[in-house]
Amino acid sequence: MKSKKQTIALVVLIALSLPAAVAQDTEAFPFWLPKEKPDRELSAAMNRNYEAYDAPRPEDNELYTQFRYTELKGFDYNNYDGTITRRDPSKVIYENGKYYVWYTYRNTKVKPVGLRRAAEANDTIPSSDWDLSEIWYATSEDGFTWEEQGVAVPRPPKPEVGWRSVTTTDILKWKGKYYLYYQGFMEASGLRGDDCPVAVSYADSPDGPWTAHGEIVIPNGAPGEWDQYSIHDPYPIVRDGKIYLYYKSDADGDPRLVRMQGLAIAEDPLGPFTKHPLNPVINSGHETTLFPFREGVAALVIKDGNEHFTIQYAPDGVNFEIAAITELMPIAAGPYVPDAFTNTDYGKGITWGLSHLAPAFGWDPLVSILMRFDCDLSLEVDDPEMKAHGYYHADPNFYYQHGLSKKQRERIKKGQEAKGK
């Protein structure tokens, strides 16, 4: 029979021979995922699961969703031959018993020649999908079938701001008046890039008539600044009694563009707008789509950058953090945001809107179409179907269309030949 000292020595010997986790007699992480952060040491990943997100499971995260898409009725695209395009829808608003949306509309005799051939563009030949465009609008009673109403903001005569093209608009309602912010092109896209400042038109009714302010309201940055060449996708919401206008810019040179989002704030729709000193406030994303959420602002960050395909949140509307990671996000989304202009101190979120697909059906001819998207990013809706954990692409052709390029195949072939020598 072993003595007490021998027993203790044996236990110590066994403990020293076991892995650290076992030697410390630490309980394993539980099978049932705790809803609250457990009082124990956690890995960085598990800490992040409880501290970076609303909930440890995506379906319990109010800022997580999947997106569903529906074809819209009421829009003609001339058999998708590239001569008619609709893209970059505004936020959807509800006025006079119907929904309104504004968007970039191009109707040219020929399809675009492409950015690389921009020098061939003229007064009737567009360089890009958004060149030689106007801002049109449509209305709907249900959000699925739309009736096109015609032009809202035409191209002004040269040399006024936007004489070449007016595009990518968004709507603001402020003290009983309506304001459309948009990009005003002074040359064909592709000659340098998308060099365009932000202009604005205003009206007493969403049906117009619209009066051009005639001046640049948000200028490009000074030479050497991140937004020196382009200020795109102006997107206003009302917060703290002021106009928070978010925008995108391309930095880091062509063709290695880095797209990031900035913020400019004003107390009057016509300015002056002051750019935030912390710009850029979002380091990724191809377009701007934001909405009041709880006490702060949420953002859909699609494509481009380290944090693409994320939904982000900033309690102060400035310092954004990743709140969810998702997929198949709406491109250039214009959501229906009932409290975008109410100066709310507790945003309820969004459930649907319009977006575009650009290009649709391939690159030649290039044509963009408007679509409806639905989601559950609302505090007032609980739709478990929108919280699914991913889309399954059953058709192998979906994967094959993202196959190797000719250059990549040549690289692989050379590598194989080198191994054989």
C-alpha positions in Angstrom: 0.0 0.0 0.0 1.4 3.4 -1.1 2.1 6.1 1.5 0.6 9.5 1.3 3.8 11.0 0.0 4.1 8.3 -2.7 0.5 9.1 -3.8 1.2 12.8 -4.1 4.4 12.2 -6.0 2.5 9.9 -8.5 -0.2 12.5 -9.0 2.4 15.2 -9.7 4.3 12.9 -12.1 1.1 12.2 -14.1 0.1 15.9 -14.2 3.5 16.8 -15.6 3.2 14.3 -18.4 -0.2 15.5 -19.5 -1.0 18.5 -21.9 -1.4 21.8 -20.1 -5.2 22.0 -20.6 -5.6 18.6 -19.0 -3.1 19.2 -16.2 -5.0 22.3 -15.2 -8.2 20.3 -15.0 -10.0 22.9 -17.2 -13.5 22.0 -18.3 -14.0 21.8 -22.1 -16.1 24.4 -23.8 -19.8 23.3 -23.5 -21.7 21.6 -26.3 -24.7 24.0 -25.9 -23.4 27.4 -27.0 -23.9 29.8 -24.1 -26.0 32.9 -25.0 -23.9 35.0 -22.6 -20.1 35.0 -22.6 -18.9 32.3 -20.2 -16.8 33.2 -17.2 -13.6 31.4 -18.4 -10.6 31.9 -20.5 -11.5 32.0 -24.2 -9.6 32.0 -27.5 -9.5 35.2 -29.5 -12.1 33.8 -31.9 -14.5 32.9 -29.1 -14.0 36.3 -27.4 -14.8 38.0 -30.7 -17.9 35.8 -31.0 -19.3 37.4 -27.9 -17.8 40.9 -28.0 -17.9 41.9 -31.7 -21.4 40.7 -32.6 -24.9 41.2 -31.2 -25.2 37.5 -30.4 -23.0 34.4 -30.7 -25.3 32.9 -33.3 -25.9 34.8 -36.6 -29.7 34.1 -36.6 -29.9 36.1 -33.3 -27.9 39.0 -34.6 -30.2 41.9 -35.6 -27.6 43.1 -38.1 -27.2 39.8 -39.8 -29.3 38.8 -42.8 -29.3 37.1 -46.2 -30.8 38.8 -49.2 -33.6 37.7 -51.6 -34.1 39.2 -55.0 -37.1 39.8 -57.2 -37.4 40.9 -60.9 -39.2 44.2 -61.2 -42.1 44.9 -63.6 -42.5 48.0 -65.6 -39.1 48.7 -67.0 -38.1 48.1 -70.6 -34.4 47.6 -71.6 -34.7 47.4 -75.4 -34.0 43.7 -75.4 -30.9 44.3 -73.3 -28.9 45.5 -76.3 -26.9 47.9 -74.2 -28.6 51.1 -75.4 -30.8 51.5 -72.3 -29.5 51.1 -68.8 -30.9 51.9 -65.3 -28.6 51.8 -62.3 -27.7 53.3 -58.9 -31.1 53.7 -57.4 -31.7 56.2 -54.6 -33.3 55.5 -51.3 -37.0 54.6 -51.7 -39.4 57.1 -50.0 -43.1 56.9 -49.5 -45.1 60.0 -50.4 -48.6 60.8 -51.7 -49.7 57.2 -51.2 -46.9 55.6 -53.3 -43.2 54.8 -53.3 -40.7 56.9 -55.2 -37.2 56.0 -56.5 -34.7 58.0 -58.6 -31.9 56.4 -60.6 -29.3 56.9 -63.4 -30.9 56.4 -66.8 -29.1 56.2 -70.1 -30.8 55.9 -73.5 -28.3 56.2 -76.3 -28.4 55.1 -80.0 -25.4 52.9 -79.4 -23.9 50.9 -76.5 -20.8 52.3 -74.6 -17.4 51.9 -76.3 -15.8 51.1 -72.9 -13.6 53.1 -70.5 -10.4 52.0 -72.3 -11.7 53.6 -75.5 -13.1 56.8 -73.8 -11.2 59.0 -76.3 -13.6 57.7 -79.0 -16.7 58.9 -77.1 -18.5 62.0 -78.3 -21.9 63.8 -77.9 -23.8 60.7 -78.9 -21.4 57.8 -78.2 -21.0 57.0 -74.5 -17.8 55.8 -73.0 -19.3 54.0 -70.0 -22.6 52.6 -68.8 -23.3 55.8 -66.9 -22.0 58.3 -69.5 -24.5 60.6 -71.2 -27.0 59.9 -68.5 -29.9 61.7 -66.8 -31.7 61.2 -63.6 -35.1 59.6 -64.0 -37.7 58.5 -61.5 -40.5 55.9 -61.1 -43.4 55.3 -58.7 -45.0 52.2 -57.3 -47.9 51.1 -55.1 -46.4 47.8 -54.0 -42.6 48.1 -54.6 -42.7 45.3 -57.2 -44.4 46.9 -60.2 -43.1 50.4 -61.2 -44.4 53.1 -63.5 -41.6 55.2 -65.0 -42.4 58.9 -64.8 -39.6 60.3 -66.9 -36.7 62.7 -66.3 -36.2 64.4 -63.0 -32.8 66.0 -63.5 -31.6 66.4 -67.2 -28.1 67.2 -68.2 -27.6 71.0 -68.1 -26.0 72.9 -70.9 -22.2 73.0 -71.1 -20.2 74.2 -69.1 -22.5 73.8 -66.1 -21.8 71.1 -63.5 -23.0 67.8 -65.0 -23.2 68.8 -68.6 -21.6 65.5 -69.7 -23.6 63.3 -67.4 -25.7 63.4 -64.1 -25.7 60.1 -62.3 -25.9 58.2 -59.0 -28.4 60.3 -57.2 -29.9 60.1 -53.7 -32.8 61.8 -52.1 -33.2 64.0 -49.0 -36.4 65.4 -47.4 -35.7 68.4 -45.3 -38.2 70.8 -43.8 -40.9 70.1 -46.4 -38.6 70.3 -49.4 -36.9 67.6 -51.5 -33.2 67.5 -52.5 -31.5 65.3 -55.1 -27.8 65.0 -54.7 -25.9 63.5 -57.6 -22.5 63.3 -59.4 -22.0 65.9 -62.1 -19.6 64.8 -64.8 -17.6 67.4 -66.7 -15.9 64.9 -69.1 -16.5 61.4 -70.4 -15.6 58.7 -67.8 -12.4 57.0 -68.7 -10.4 59.9 -69.9 -8.8 60.1 -66.4 -11.3 58.2 -64.2 -14.6 59.2 -62.7 -13.7 62.8 -62.0 -16.8 64.4 -60.7 -18.0 66.6 -57.8 -21.4 66.5 -56.1 -24.2 68.8 -57.2 -27.8 69.2 -56.0 -31.3 70.1 -57.3 -34.3 70.9 -55.1 -38.1 70.8 -55.4 -41.3 71.4 -53.4 -42.7 68.0 -54.5 -41.1 64.6 -55.2 -42.6 65.0 -58.7 -40.7 68.2 -59.3 -40.1 70.4 -61.0 -36.4 70.3 -59.9 -34.3 73.5 -59.8 -30.5 73.0 -60.1 -28.5 74.7 -57.4 -25.9 75.3 -60.0 -22.9 75.0 -57.7 -20.7 72.2 -56.4 -21.9 71.4 -52.9 -19.1 68.9 -52.0 -15.9 69.5 -53.9 -13.1 67.1 -54.6 -10.2 67.0 -52.1 -7.1 69.0 -52.5 -4.2 67.4 -54.5 -2.7 64.5 -52.6 -5.8 63.9 -50.5 -7.7 60.6 -50.6 -10.7 62.1 -52.4 -8.8 64.4 -54.8 -10.4 63.0 -58.0 -13.8 61.6 -57.1 -16.7 62.0 -54.7 -19.3 59.4 -55.6 -22.6 58.0 -54.3 -23.7 61.0 -52.2 -26.0 59.5 -49.5 -27.7 61.8 -47.0 -29.5 60.9 -43.8 -30.6 63.3 -41.0 -28.9 62.8 -37.6 -28.5 65.1 -34.6 -30.5 67.8 -36.4 -27.9 67.9 -39.2 -27.4 66.4 -42.7 -24.9 63.5 -42.6 -23.9 62.9 -46.2 -21.8 59.8 -46.8 -19.8 59.4 -50.0 -17.3 57.1 -51.7 -14.0 58.0 -53.3 -11.3 56.1 -55.2 -7.8 56.4 -53.8 -4.3 54.9 -54.4 -4.2 55.4 -58.2 -5.5 53.8 -61.3 -5.8 50.9 -61.9 -5.1 49.8 -58.3 -8.0 51.8 -56.8 -8.9 51.5 -53.2 -12.5 52.4 -52.5 -13.4 53.9 -49.1 -16.2 55.9 -47.6 -16.2 59.4 -46.2 -18.6 61.7 -44.4 -19.5 65.4 -44.8 -21.9 67.2 -42.5 -24.0 70.4 -43.0 -26.8 72.3 -41.3 -28.3 73.3 -44.6 -29.0 71.1 -47.7 -27.1 73.5 -49.9 -24.1 73.6 -47.6 -21.5 74.4 -46.6 -20.6 70.7 -46.0 -17.6 70.1 -43.7 -15.7 66.9 -44.4 -15.1 64.8 -41.2 -11.6 65.0 -39.9 -11.5 61.2 -39.5 -12.3 60.5 -43.2 -12.3 57.9 -44.6 -14.8 56.5 -42.0 -15.2 53.1 -43.7 -12.2 51.4 -45.3 -14.1 49.2 -47.8 -17.2 49.0 -50.0 -18.0 49.9 -53.6 -21.1 52.1 -53.0 -22.7 53.8 -50.0 -25.7 52.3 -48.3 -26.5 53.3 -44.7 -29.5 53.7 -42.4 -30.3 54.8 -38.9 -30.2 51.8 -36.5 -30.7 52.0 -32.8 -28.8 55.0 -31.5 -26.3 54.9 -34.4 -25.9 54.2 -38.1 -25.5 50.8 -39.9 -23.8 50.4 -43.3 -23.9 47.7 -46.0 -20.3 47.3 -47.1 -20.3 45.4 -50.4 -17.3 44.4 -52.6 -13.8 46.0 -52.5 -11.5 46.2 -49.6 -10.5 44.1 -46.5 -14.0 44.3 -45.0 -16.2 43.6 -48.0 -19.4 41.7 -47.6 -19.9 43.0 -44.1 -22.6 44.9 -42.3 -21.1 47.5 -40.0 -22.3 49.7 -37.2 -21.2 53.0 -35.7 -23.0 54.3 -32.5 -21.8 57.8 -33.4 -22.2 57.5 -37.2 -18.4 57.8 -37.6 -16.5 54.9 -36.0 -17.7 51.8 -37.8 -17.1 48.2 -36.6 -18.0 45.0 -38.3 -21.4 43.7 -36.9 -22.0 40.8 -39.3 -20.5 39.0 -42.3 -22.8 37.9 -45.1 -23.0 37.3 -48.9 -24.8 38.1 -52.1 -25.3 41.7 -50.9 -27.3 44.2 -53.0 -25.1 46.2 -55.3 -25.7 50.0 -55.1 -28.6 49.4 -52.7 -31.2 52.1 -52.2 -33.3 50.8 -49.2 -36.7 52.0 -48.0 -35.7 53.8 -44.9 -38.8 55.3 -43.2 -36.7 57.1 -40.5 -33.9 58.4 -42.8 -35.1 62.0 -42.4 -37.1 62.0 -39.1 -34.0 62.8 -37.0 -34.7 59.7 -35.0 -32.7 58.8 -32.0 -33.5 55.1 -32.4 -33.5 53.8 -35.9 -35.7 50.7 -36.6 -33.7 49.4 -39.7 -34.7 48.2 -43.2 -36.5 45.3 -44.8 -36.3 46.0 -48.6 -35.2 48.4 -51.3 -33.9 48.5 -54.9 -30.4 47.7 -56.2 -28.8 47.2 -59.5 -27.0 44.4 -61.3 -24.2 45.9 -63.4 -23.5 44.3 -65.8 -26.5 42.0 -66.2 -26.2 39.0 -68.5 -22.5 39.6 -69.3 -20.2 42.3 -70.4 -21.1 42.6 -74.1 -23.4 44.3 -74.5 -23.1 46.0 -71.1 -26.4 46.8 -69.5 -27.5 47.5 -65.9 -30.9 46.6 -64.5 -32.8 47.5 -61.4 -33.9 44.7 -59.0 -35.7 44.5 -55.7 -34.0 43.1 -52.6 -35.5 42.0 -49.4 -33.8 41.3 -46.0 -34.3 41.4 -42.3 -32.3 44.2 -40.9 -35.2 45.5 -38.9 -36.0 45.6 -35.2 -39.7 45.3 -36.0 -39.5 42.1 -38.2 -38.5 38.6 -37.2 -38.0 36.5 -40.4 -36.0 33.3 -39.7 -35.8 32.6 -43.5 -33.7 35.7 -43.9 -31.3 34.4 -41.3 -30.1 31.3 -43.1 -26.4 30.6 -43.0 -25.6 30.6 -46.7 -26.7 30.1 -50.3 -26.0 26.8 -52.1 -25.1 27.0 -55.8 -26.2 23.6 -57.2 -25.3 24.3 -60.8 -21.6 23.5 -61.5 -21.7 26.1 -64.3 -21.8 28.8 -61.6 -18.4 27.7 -60.4 -17.0 27.0 -63.9 -17.8 30.6 -65.0 -15.2 31.7 -62.4 -12.6 29.5 -63.9 -8.9 30.0 -64.7 -7.9 32.7 -67.2 -5.6 32.0 -70.1 -2.7 33.6 -68.3 -3.2 31.4 -65.3 -3.4 28.3 -67.3 -0.1 29.2 -69.0 1.5 29.8 -65.6 0.4 26.3 -64.4 1.5 24.7 -67.6 5.0 26.3 -67.3 5.2 25.1 -63.7 4.4 21.5 -64.7 6.9 21.6 -67.6 9.6 22.9 -65.2 9.0 19.9 -62.8 9.4 17.5 -65.7 12.9 18.7 -66.6 
